[in-house]
Every structure is written in structure tokens, then in C-alpha cells.
Amino acid sequence: MIDFTSSTWRSLVDHLHTELAILRGKNDNPKLTQEETSAIRGRIAQINDLLSLPRLMETKARMPGPSQEDY
């Protein structure tokens, strides 16, 4: 389980936000090729996925588990 209140997680989030800002700045470059833009957008999506982990885990925790009838 990930402790989303830990200083380690907060440090990671800070780093990811910095990386997002850098990537968004790079993505605004009109000289980029379509492949370069796609690669940057993919990295942005990966970072956003990581940043959404607390919300995803909270939602998952609220979902009922499989019942015995499901087996």
C-alpha cells in the first residue's frame, strides 16, 4: 500500500509537477514533429496517471469486493 500522506509521496508529487511544467513548455514548441509531440503527450499522460493514484485507490477501496458467488 502507498502512503499518500508521507513525505516521500509529497516529494514525488512535487517532482512530477515540476516535470509536467517542463514537458508542457516543451510541447508548446511549434518546431516539434508530430512524433516528438506524441512522445511528450505520452509522458504527460503517464505523469497524470501517477498523480491520480490517490483518487484511484480511494475509489477502488470503496468498491465492494467479489462475493463468494463470483467464484
Summary of the structure (lengths in Angstrom):
residues: 71
radius of gyration: 17.4
end to end distance: 25.2
largest distance: 57.3
contacts: 134
relative contact order: 0.12
helix: 73%
strand: 0%
